[in-house]
Amino acid sequence: MAPLGQPRTITPDGDIPLVDTTARVNEEPKKSGGSSQERKEQQESRESLKDTLRRLVEEHEHDQNFPDELLNRAREYLENKNDEQQDAELGQSISREFEAQKELMLNSSIYPEVRAVVDDTDDPTLPVGTFRVFLLGTIFAIIGTGVEQFFSLRMPSIGLSTFIVQILALPVGKLLAKWLPTRKFSVFSWEFTLNPGPFNQKEQILIAMMANVTFGGSAVGAYIVSIIQVLKLDVFYGKNLSNSIPWQILTLISTQFIGYGCAGLVRRFLVYPPSMIWPKALANVALAKALNKDNGHSEDTVHGWKMSRYKFFLVCFTSMSFYFWIPNYLFKALYLFNWPTWISPGNVTLALIAGSTCGLGLNPLPTLDWNVATYLGDPIVTPFFTLMNFASGMAIWGFIIAPMVYFNNVWNTGYLPINNNYIYDNHGLRYNLSRVLLPDLTLNQTAYHEYSVPLMTSTQVIKYAAAFMIYVATPVHMYLWHRKDIMSGIRAFWARKSGDEEFDDVHNRLCLRIQSVLTGGTLSFSLRLSSSPVSR
């Protein structure tokens, strides 16, 4: 294995370089023939080789990003029952390829997506927690959360992503690096400067991380915000139920720290293993490298391309900025491209099935707006198997079960629109919640029976049913697919073995230079802060 940080040769198209791993696998069995002792040794060698391949297949069979072709060849080899005619050289070749994958993981990564954007070296001298980071990170967090909250209750909803923060942070950070004084300040024994040098990639990534934990992680930022909105605004219950700003702040902080505590506890399972790839994080790293590395200049020609990452980004950014105005301003019909309903504008059934506003949107070309197409996930960033999971679930529940529920009038859904999230009464009007609540917000049984039961659309019923199914499906899926990994992490935890020490890939070795927060400290800190809001 090459020393840490030493350059290694990896082909641009992600091919795995051949390495000498013969010492890791069994020697090639001798050809058939000879004495009974030799045949016995050959049989033992084949069984040992098969045991090695079984272990390697079990280790990687649930890794969606591991090369399928290699796993399939290993399975075919193991399923061959005729040991006498089995090609031992083929088994040795497959085993060597697995070992080559391991060597590549130790030196870089077995996944081409990671090798393409994540460096296998680190410069520990670059400043990270600088004054510029905390200043810009705080400003972007305030602006981003304000924009998210203001537009979360309005149409069209507008949100800021961490990519926007990265793009905006770069020029502002460079200006601060140019304008801020370089004089050093001392506070007790701590010495610092407002301007430690050029604005670097690590600072940009840390600012994006601050934005991600405040507003970039979900549609409305912190999950508790939606509850605070319901209690604060009088449009839901007819009156303001919570106007206490301290309670709102403490509730927000406590629930956020519960999430941070959970994140710290599951690092061993969801962060440290090399197979835990987070596509959106890779996209953030790729953008940072495109904006910072080598000042945007191209290095080597790859498949005939000489364009730098920075230039490619500018071309795409400019093109998409111009195109945005076409479906969103100049020709809004492209925003929700309901062209099937143009065939028969008066056909209600066609509108229910193919319409994009209140219908199911069963349309091969439902939109020409990139913002609509990427609502559930960016196809450039999201893995293909995840997109297929989305598509199959939508096809089964949205295009098969939902129409069956609606057209058969199950739960009186046939009297309501087929697709929206409103709650209706038995007259098809919006449900008036104030009619069934007492002044203390308890249910008025008499008024409830005199008024109506709440009715939901077919898609809304299916949505709630699927949400309840997730609570059962998630632990079952974890047990069937990841129980070995979870048990391995639990054993390492009880052995007081850090996650960085448990895995020896290059990125975990680089992280050993950085002191991480202990799991016990994370749990204790989160438990203390999660109990901060006592009562409203």
C-alpha positions in Angstrom: 0.0 0.0 0.0 1.3 3.4 -0.9 2.0 5.8 2.0 -0.7 8.2 3.0 -0.8 11.3 0.7 1.5 9.8 -1.9 0.2 10.2 -5.5 -1.2 7.1 -7.0 -2.2 6.2 -10.6 -6.0 5.9 -11.0 -7.4 5.9 -14.5 -9.8 8.8 -15.3 -12.7 6.4 -16.2 -12.5 4.8 -12.8 -10.8 1.5 -13.8 -9.3 -0.4 -10.9 -5.5 -0.6 -11.1 -4.0 -4.0 -10.8 -2.2 -4.6 -7.5 -0.1 -7.5 -6.2 -2.4 -9.2 -3.8 -1.3 -12.8 -4.2 -0.1 -12.9 -0.6 -3.7 -12.2 0.5 -5.3 -15.1 -1.2 -4.7 -18.8 -1.4 -2.2 -20.1 -3.9 -3.6 -21.4 -7.1 -4.5 -25.1 -6.7 -2.6 -27.6 -8.7 -4.3 -29.3 -11.6 -6.2 -32.5 -11.0 -4.3 -35.7 -10.8 -1.6 -37.1 -8.6 -1.9 -38.8 -5.3 -4.9 -38.8 -3.0 -3.1 -36.5 -0.7 -2.7 -34.0 -3.6 -6.3 -34.3 -4.5 -7.3 -33.7 -0.9 -5.1 -30.5 -0.8 -6.7 -29.3 -4.0 -10.2 -29.8 -2.5 -9.2 -28.0 0.7 -7.8 -25.1 -1.4 -11.0 -24.8 -3.4 -13.1 -24.9 -0.3 -10.9 -22.2 1.3 -11.2 -20.1 -1.8 -15.0 -20.5 -1.9 -15.2 -19.5 1.8 -13.2 -16.4 1.1 -15.5 -15.5 -1.8 -18.7 -16.2 0.2 -17.4 -13.8 2.9 -16.6 -11.1 0.4 -20.0 -11.5 -1.3 -21.8 -11.3 2.0 -19.8 -8.2 2.9 -20.8 -6.3 -0.3 -24.0 -7.8 -1.5 -26.2 -5.0 0.0 -23.9 -2.2 -1.3 -25.8 -0.7 -4.2 -22.7 1.2 -5.3 -20.4 -1.9 -5.4 -19.7 -3.3 -9.0 -22.6 -5.6 -9.8 -20.6 -7.4 -12.4 -18.0 -8.6 -9.9 -20.6 -9.8 -7.5 -22.5 -11.7 -10.2 -19.4 -13.5 -11.3 -18.6 -14.5 -7.8 -22.1 -15.8 -7.2 -21.9 -17.8 -10.5 -18.6 -19.3 -9.4 -20.0 -20.3 -6.0 -23.2 -21.8 -7.5 -21.2 -24.2 -9.6 -21.5 -27.5 -7.8 -19.1 -29.6 -9.9 -15.8 -29.0 -8.1 -13.8 -31.3 -10.4 -14.5 -29.2 -13.5 -14.5 -25.9 -11.8 -11.9 -23.5 -13.1 -9.7 -22.7 -10.1 -7.9 -19.9 -12.0 -11.3 -18.1 -12.4 -11.9 -18.2 -8.7 -8.4 -16.9 -8.0 -9.0 -14.1 -10.5 -12.3 -13.1 -8.9 -10.7 -13.1 -5.4 -7.8 -11.0 -6.6 -10.3 -8.5 -8.0 -12.0 -8.2 -4.6 -8.6 -7.7 -3.0 -7.8 -5.0 -5.6 -11.0 -3.3 -4.6 -9.8 -3.3 -1.0 -6.4 -1.9 -1.9 -8.2 0.8 -3.8 -10.3 1.6 -0.8 -7.2 1.9 1.4 -5.6 4.3 -1.0 -8.5 6.2 -2.4 -12.1 4.8 -2.7 -13.7 1.9 -4.5 -16.5 4.2 -5.7 -15.8 6.2 -8.9 -18.2 9.0 -7.6 -16.0 9.5 -4.5 -12.7 9.3 -6.4 -13.9 11.9 -8.9 -14.5 14.7 -6.3 -13.0 13.8 -2.9 -9.2 14.2 -2.4 -7.2 11.5 -0.8 -4.8 14.1 0.7 -5.4 16.9 3.2 -3.6 20.2 4.1 -4.0 20.6 7.8 -2.4 24.1 7.7 -5.5 25.7 6.1 -7.5 27.7 8.6 -11.1 26.5 9.1 -12.9 28.1 12.1 -12.1 31.7 11.1 -13.9 34.9 11.8 -15.0 35.0 8.2 -16.7 31.6 8.5 -18.7 32.6 11.6 -19.6 36.0 10.2 -20.7 34.7 6.8 -22.3 31.5 8.1 -24.4 33.5 10.6 -25.5 36.0 8.0 -26.5 33.3 5.5 -28.2 31.3 8.2 -30.4 34.3 9.1 -31.2 35.2 5.5 -31.8 31.7 4.5 -34.1 30.8 7.3 -36.0 34.1 6.8 -36.6 33.3 3.1 -37.6 29.8 3.9 -40.1 30.8 6.5 -41.6 33.6 4.6 -42.2 31.6 1.4 -43.1 28.3 3.1 -46.7 29.5 3.6 -46.9 31.1 0.2 -47.1 30.1 -3.5 -44.9 29.8 -5.3 -42.6 28.5 -2.6 -39.0 29.8 -2.8 -36.1 28.2 -1.0 -32.4 28.6 -0.9 -30.0 25.6 -1.2 -26.5 25.1 0.1 -25.3 25.4 -3.5 -26.5 29.0 -3.6 -24.7 29.7 -0.3 -21.5 28.2 -1.7 -21.7 30.4 -4.8 -22.4 33.5 -2.9 -19.9 32.8 -0.1 -16.9 32.6 -2.5 -16.8 36.3 -3.7 -17.8 37.7 -0.4 -15.2 35.6 1.4 -12.5 36.7 -1.1 -13.5 40.4 -0.5 -13.2 39.9 3.3 -9.8 38.3 2.8 -8.8 41.4 0.9 -10.4 44.1 3.2 -10.2 42.7 6.7 -7.1 43.7 8.8 -4.4 41.0 9.4 -3.5 42.4 12.8 -3.5 39.8 15.6 -5.7 40.2 18.7 -5.2 38.6 22.1 -8.0 37.6 24.5 -6.4 36.2 27.7 -4.1 33.5 26.3 -6.0 33.1 23.0 -4.5 34.8 20.0 -6.4 35.2 16.7 -6.7 37.3 13.6 -9.7 38.5 11.5 -7.8 37.7 8.3 -5.6 34.6 8.5 -5.0 34.6 4.7 -6.7 33.7 1.4 -10.3 32.5 1.6 -10.0 28.7 1.1 -12.2 25.7 0.2 -12.5 24.5 3.8 -14.0 27.8 4.9 -16.5 27.7 2.0 -17.6 24.1 2.9 -18.0 25.0 6.6 -20.3 27.9 5.7 -22.4 25.6 3.5 -22.6 23.2 6.5 -23.9 26.0 8.7 -26.5 26.7 6.1 -27.4 23.1 5.7 -28.2 22.6 9.4 -30.3 25.7 9.6 -32.4 25.7 6.5 -30.9 23.6 3.7 -31.7 20.2 5.1 -35.5 20.2 4.5 -38.3 22.2 2.9 -38.9 24.4 5.9 -35.7 24.1 7.9 -36.2 22.6 11.4 -39.1 20.2 11.6 -40.5 21.9 14.7 -41.1 25.1 12.7 -44.3 23.7 11.1 -45.8 23.2 14.6 -44.8 26.7 15.7 -46.5 28.0 12.6 -49.7 26.2 13.4 -49.7 27.5 17.0 -48.6 31.0 16.1 -51.0 31.8 13.2 -54.7 32.1 13.7 -55.6 30.6 10.3 -55.4 27.0 11.6 -57.3 27.0 14.9 -59.0 30.4 14.6 -56.8 32.0 17.2 -53.2 32.5 18.3 -52.2 29.6 20.6 -48.6 30.5 21.3 -47.2 33.9 21.2 -44.3 33.2 23.6 -41.0 33.9 21.8 -38.8 32.4 24.5 -40.9 29.1 24.4 -40.6 29.0 20.6 -36.8 29.6 20.7 -36.2 27.0 23.4 -38.4 24.4 21.7 -36.6 24.9 18.5 -33.2 24.6 20.1 -34.1 21.6 22.1 -35.6 19.7 19.2 -32.6 20.6 17.0 -30.2 19.2 19.6 -32.1 16.0 19.7 -31.4 15.7 16.0 -27.7 16.6 16.5 -27.5 14.0 19.3 -29.0 11.3 17.1 -26.6 12.2 14.4 -23.7 11.9 16.8 -24.9 8.5 18.0 -25.3 7.0 14.5 -22.0 8.3 13.0 -20.6 4.9 13.5 -23.2 3.4 11.1 -24.0 6.3 8.7 -20.8 8.3 8.4 -17.7 6.3 9.1 -18.2 3.2 6.9 -16.7 3.9 3.4 -19.9 2.5 1.8 -22.0 5.3 3.3 -22.1 7.7 0.3 -24.2 10.8 0.7 -24.7 12.1 -2.9 -25.7 15.6 -1.9 -22.5 16.0 0.1 -20.5 14.8 -2.9 -22.2 17.5 -5.0 -21.2 20.2 -2.5 -17.6 19.0 -2.6 -17.6 18.9 -6.4 -18.9 22.5 -6.5 -16.3 23.7 -4.0 -13.5 22.1 -6.1 -14.9 23.6 -9.3 -14.9 27.0 -7.7 -11.6 26.8 -5.9 -9.1 24.2 -7.2 -6.4 25.6 -9.5 -8.4 28.8 -9.9 -10.6 27.0 -12.4 -7.9 26.1 -14.8 -8.0 22.7 -16.6 -5.2 20.2 -15.8 -5.3 17.2 -18.0 -7.4 16.2 -20.9 -10.0 13.6 -19.9 -11.9 11.9 -22.8 -10.9 14.8 -25.0 -12.3 17.4 -22.7 -10.1 20.3 -21.9 -12.7 22.6 -20.3 -12.0 23.3 -16.6 -14.6 22.6 -13.9 -15.0 26.3 -13.3 -15.7 27.1 -16.9 -18.1 24.2 -17.2 -20.0 25.4 -14.1 -20.2 29.0 -15.6 -21.6 27.7 -18.9 -24.3 25.5 -17.1 -25.1 28.3 -14.6 -25.6 30.9 -17.3 -27.6 28.7 -19.5 -30.0 27.6 -16.8 -30.4 31.2 -15.5 -31.5 32.3 -19.0 -33.8 29.3 -19.5 -35.5 29.8 -16.1 -37.4 32.8 -17.5 -39.0 30.8 -20.3 -41.2 28.4 -18.3 -41.6 30.7 -15.3 -42.3 34.0 -17.0 -42.5 34.0 -20.8 -44.4 30.7 -21.4 -45.9 29.5 -18.2 -47.7 26.6 -19.8 -44.3 24.8 -19.8 -44.2 25.0 -16.0 -47.0 22.4 -15.7 -47.1 21.0 -19.2 -50.7 19.6 -19.3 -50.6 18.9 -23.0 -52.7 15.7 -22.8 -55.7 17.7 -21.5 -55.4 19.9 -24.6 -56.7 16.9 -26.6 -60.1 17.0 -24.9 -60.4 20.0 -22.6 -63.9 19.0 -21.4 -62.9 15.4 -20.5 -63.0 15.2 -16.6 -61.5 11.7 -16.4 -58.6 12.8 -18.6 -58.0 15.8 -16.4 -58.1 13.6 -13.3 -55.5 11.2 -14.7 -53.2 13.4 -16.7 -53.7 16.8 -15.1 -50.8 18.2 -13.2 -52.6 20.8 -11.0 -55.3 18.7 -9.3 -54.9 15.4 -11.2 -52.4 12.6 -10.9 -50.1 13.9 -13.5 -49.8 10.7 -15.5 -47.9 12.4 -18.3 -44.7 11.3 -20.1 -43.6 14.9 -20.3 -45.3 16.7 -17.3 -43.0 19.7 -17.1 -40.2 21.5 -18.9 -39.1 23.4 -15.8 -36.1 22.0 -14.0 -37.3 23.2 -10.6 -40.5 21.0 -10.9 -38.6 18.0 -12.3 -36.1 18.0 -9.4 -38.7 18.5 -6.6 -38.2 15.1 -5.1 -34.5 14.7 -6.0 -32.0 16.0 -8.4 -31.4 13.3 -11.1 -27.8 14.5 -11.6 -27.0 13.9 -7.9 -29.5 11.2 -6.8 -28.3 7.6 -7.6 -30.3 5.7 -10.3 -31.5 3.0 -8.0 -33.0 5.7 -5.7 -34.8 7.3 -8.6 -36.2 4.0 -9.7 -37.4 3.4 -6.1 -39.2 6.7 -6.3 -40.6 5.9 -9.7 -41.9 2.5 -8.8 -43.5 3.7 -5.6 -45.2 6.5 -7.5 -46.4 4.2 -10.2 -47.9 1.6 -7.8 -49.5 4.0 -5.3 -50.2 7.0 -7.5 -51.1 5.5 -10.8 -52.7 2.2 -9.8 -54.0 2.3 -6.2 -55.1 5.9 -6.0 -57.4 5.7 -9.1 -58.9 2.5 -7.8 -59.6 4.1 -4.5 -61.1 7.2 -6.2 -63.2 5.7 -8.9 -64.6 3.1 -6.5 -65.5 5.9 -4.1 -63.7 4.3 -1.2 -64.2 6.4 2.0 -66.3 8.8 -0.1 -63.2 10.0 -1.9 -65.0 10.0 -5.2 -66.9 13.2 -4.2 -63.6 15.1 -3.6 -60.7 16.1 -5.8 -58.4 13.2 -6.6 -55.2 14.9 -5.5 -54.7 17.7 -2.9 -53.9 18.0 0.8 -57.0 19.8 2.0 -59.5 18.4 4.6 -63.2 18.5 3.6 -66.5 18.2 5.3 -69.5 16.2 4.0 -70.6 19.1 1.8 -67.3 19.1 -0.1 -66.2 22.4 1.6 -63.0 23.1 3.6 -63.3 21.6 7.0 -64.1 24.3 9.7 -62.1 23.1 12.7 -63.4 25.8 15.0 -66.9 24.3 14.8 -65.9 21.1 16.6 -63.6 22.6 19.3 -64.4 23.9 22.7 -62.7 27.1 24.1 -60.1 24.8 25.8 -59.4 23.2 22.4 -60.9 19.8 23.4 -63.3 18.1 21.0 -67.0 19.0 21.2 -68.6 15.6 20.7 -72.1 17.0 20.1 -70.9 19.6 17.5 -68.7 17.0 15.9 -71.7 14.6 15.3 -73.9 17.5 14.1 -71.2 18.8 11.7 -69.2 16.2 9.8 -66.4 13.8 10.0 -63.2 15.0 8.3 -62.8 13.7 4.8 -59.5 13.4 2.8 -58.7 12.9 -0.8 -57.6 9.5 -2.1 -54.0 10.5 -2.5 -53.9 12.1 1.0 -55.3 8.8 2.5 -52.7 6.8 0.7 -50.0 9.3 1.9 -51.0 8.8 5.6 -51.2 5.0 5.1 -47.7 4.9 3.6 -46.4 7.1 6.5 -47.7 4.6 9.0 -46.2 1.7 7.0 -42.8 3.4 7.1 -42.7 3.0 10.9 -42.9 -0.8 10.5 -41.0 -1.2 7.3 -37.9 0.8 8.5 -36.9 -1.5 11.4 -37.7 -4.6 9.3 -35.5 -3.3 6.5 -32.7 -2.5 8.9 -32.8 -6.0 10.3 -32.9 -7.8 7.0 -30.3 -5.7 5.2 -28.0 -4.1 7.8 -28.2 -6.1 11.0 -24.5 -7.3 10.6 -23.3 -3.8 10.2 -25.3 -2.5 13.1 -24.1 -5.3 15.4 -20.5 -4.7 14.3 -20.9 -1.0 15.2 -22.5 -1.8 18.6 -19.6 -4.2 19.4 -17.1 -1.6 18.5 -18.9 0.9 20.7 -18.8 -1.3 23.7 -15.2 -2.0 23.0 -14.6 1.8 23.2 -13.2 1.8 19.7 -13.7 5.0 17.8 -15.3 4.9 14.4 -12.1 6.4 12.8 -10.1 3.4 14.2 -12.7 0.8 13.1 -12.3 1.6 9.4 -8.9 2.0 7.8 -9.8 3.7 4.5 -7.8 6.8 3.5 -10.6 9.2 4.4 -11.0 7.8 7.9 -7.3 7.9 8.4 -7.2 11.5 7.4 -9.9 12.2 10.0 -7.7 10.7 12.7 -5.8 14.0 12.7 -9.0 15.7 13.9 -10.3 15.2 17.4 -13.9 14.2 17.1 -16.6 14.6 19.7 -17.0 11.6 21.9 -20.3 9.6 21.6 -20.9 9.8 25.4 -20.4 13.6 25.3 -22.8 14.0 22.4 -25.5 12.0 24.2 -25.1 13.9 27.5 -25.1 17.3 25.8 -28.2 16.5 23.8 -30.1 15.1 26.8 -29.5 18.2 28.8 -30.5 20.6 26.1 -33.5 18.6 24.9 -35.1 19.2 28.3 -34.9 23.0 28.1 -38.5 23.8 27.2 -40.5 23.0 30.3 -43.9 24.4 29.4 -45.6 26.9 27.2 
